[in-house]
């Protein structure tokens, strides 16, 4: 039997919330802000838009003292695993339905 952590919830709308996320790539610009954060100007980055994550999963976004947002990618992994499992359940149900409709009746 699986145990749930205190406050753990099953979210029926997890797929809808994941649909709101956008994977993006970018190139860090050559600014003082980028360099002061230890990032390499001209280096390619990839991830998700923190504003999208904040709207869908606010507990996975932190705001620093300067107002910059950061995503808890480790936490996002669990969300994406659960969304993948939901998609797999839907796919299995569709496959079972298709197999049933292909049988001569």
KOLKETI-669024 format. One record per atom (N, C-alpha, C): z, x, y; residue in three letters. Coordinates in steps of 0.1 Angstrom, whole numbers, plus 5000, padded with zeros to 4 digits. Example, Ala and Ser with C-alpha at 12.3 -4.5 7.8 and 13.67 -1.06 7.14 Angstrom:
507851324943Ala 507851234955Ala 507851324967Ala 507151284978Ser 507151374989Ser 507951295000Ser 
% end
This chain:
500050084988Unk 500050005000Unk 500050095012Unk 499150065022Unk 499150145034Unk 500250095044Unk 500850195050Unk 501850165060Unk 501150185074Unk 501550095083Unk 501050105097Unk 502150165105Unk 501650245115Unk 502550305124Unk 503050195134Unk 504250215139Unk 504750115149Unk 503750085160Unk 503449965163Unk 502549925173Unk 501049935169Unk 500749975157Unk 499349985152Unk 498749845151Unk 497549835156Unk 496849705155Unk 495549725148Unk 495149615142Unk 493749605137Unk 492949545148Unk 491849595152Unk 491049545163Unk 489749485158Unk 489649355158Unk 488449285154Unk 487249315163Unk 487549355175Unk 486449375185Unk 486149525186Unk 486549605176Unk 486249755178Unk 484849785179Unk 483949715172Unk 482549745173Unk 481949715187Unk 482449605192Unk 481949565206Unk 482449665216Unk 483649715214Unk 484149815224Unk 483449955222Unk 483149985210Unk 482450115207Unk 480950105213Unk 480449985213Unk 479049965219Unk 479049995234Unk 480149985240Unk 480250015255Unk 480250165258Unk 480350245248Unk 480350385250Unk 478950445250Unk 478750545258Unk 477450615259Unk 477550765256Unk 476850805247Unk 476850955244Unk 475851015254Unk 476351125260Unk 475551195271Unk 475551345269Unk 474551405275Unk 474551555276Unk 474451585290Unk 474851705294Unk 474751745308Unk 474751895309Unk 474451945321Unk 474552085323Unk 475552105335Unk 476552195332Unk 477552215342Unk 476952285354Unk 477252235366Unk 476652295378Unk 477452415382Unk 476852485392Unk 477552615397Unk 478352585409Unk 479552515406Unk 480452485417Unk 481752545415Unk 482552555426Unk 483852615425Unk 484752525416Unk 484552395416Unk 485352305408Unk 485052335393Unk 483852355389Unk 483452395375Unk 484152525371Unk 483952625380Unk 484452755376Unk 486052755376Unk 486652675385Unk 488152675386Unk 488752605373Unk 487952525366Unk 488352465354Unk 488052545342Unk 487552665344Unk 487252755332Unk 486052715325Unk 485152635331Unk 483852605325Unk 482752695330Unk 481752705322Unk 480652795325Unk 479452725331Unk 479152765344Unk 478052705351Unk 476752725342Unk 475952625342Unk 474652635334Unk 474852605319Unk 476052595314Unk 476252565300Unk 476052415298Unk 475452385286Unk 475252245283Unk 476452185276Unk 476752065280Unk 477951995274Unk 477451865269Unk 478251805260Unk 477951675255Unk 479251595252Unk 479151465253Unk 480351385250Unk 480051245254Unk 481051175259Unk 480951035263Unk 481451025277Unk 481050915284Unk 481550895298Unk 482950855298Unk 483850925304Unk 485250895304Unk 485550755310Unk 484750715320Unk 484950585326Unk 484650475315Unk 483650495306Unk 483350395296Unk 484550395286Unk 485050505282Unk 486150515273Unk 487350445279Unk 487650475291Unk 488750415298Unk 488750265298Unk 487550215300Unk 487450065300Unk 487650005286Unk 487150075276Unk 487250025262Unk 488550065255Unk 488950185257Unk 490150235250Unk 490950315260Unk 491650245269Unk 492350315280Unk 493450425275Unk 493950405263Unk 494950505258Unk 494350635254Unk 492950645254Unk 492350765251Unk 491850845263Unk 492250805275Unk 491850875287Unk 493050915295Unk 493051035300Unk 494051085309Unk 493451115323Unk 494251105333Unk 493851135346Unk 494751245352Unk 494151355356Unk 494951465361Unk 495351445376Unk 496151535381Unk 496651525395Unk 495551515405Unk 494451565402Unk 493251565411Unk 492451435409Unk 492751355400Unk 492051235397Unk 490851245387Unk 490751365381Unk 489651385371Unk 490151325358Unk 489151265351Unk 489451195338Unk 489051295327Unk 489851285316Unk 489551355304Unk 489751265292Unk 488851285282Unk 488851195270Unk 489651265259Unk 490451195252Unk 491151245240Unk 490151225228Unk 489351335226Unk 488351325215Unk 488951315201Unk 490051375199Unk 490751365186Unk 491051225183Unk 491551155193Unk 491951005192Unk 490650925190Unk 489550965196Unk 488350885195Unk 487750895181Unk 488051005174Unk 487551015160Unk 488050895152Unk 489350865153Unk 489850755145Unk 489250625148Unk 488950595161Unk 488250475165Unk 486850475159Unk 486150585159Unk 484750585154Unk 484750575139Unk 485750625132Unk 485950605117Unk 486050465114Unk 486950395121Unk 487150245119Unk 485950165122Unk 485250205132Unk 483950135136Unk 482950155125Unk 482850275120Unk 481950305109Unk 482250225096Unk 483550215093Unk 483950135082Unk 483549985084Unk 483749935096Unk 483349795098Unk 481849775096Unk 481049875101Unk 479549865099Unk 479249875085Unk 479949955077Unk 479649965063Unk 479949835056Unk 481049765060Unk 481349635054Unk 480249535057Unk 479749535069Unk 478649445073Unk 477449475065Unk 477049605063Unk 475949645056Unk 476049605041Unk 477149625035Unk 477449585022Unk 477249435020Unk 477749355029Unk 477549205028Unk 476149165030Unk 475349235038Unk 473949205040Unk 473149245027Unk 473549355022Unk 472849405009Unk 473149304998Unk 474349254997Unk 474649164986Unk 473949034989Unk 473848985001Unk 473048865004Unk 471648885001Unk 471048995004Unk 469649025001Unk 469349024986Unk 470249084979Unk 470049094964Unk 470148954958Unk 471048874963Unk 471148734958Unk 469948654962Unk 469248674973Unk 468148594977Unk 466848644970Unk 466848764965Unk 465648814958Unk 465548774943Unk 466648714938Unk 466648674924Unk 465748544923Unk 465048534912Unk 464248414910Unk 465248294908Unk 464948184915Unk 465848074915Unk 465347964907Unk 
% end
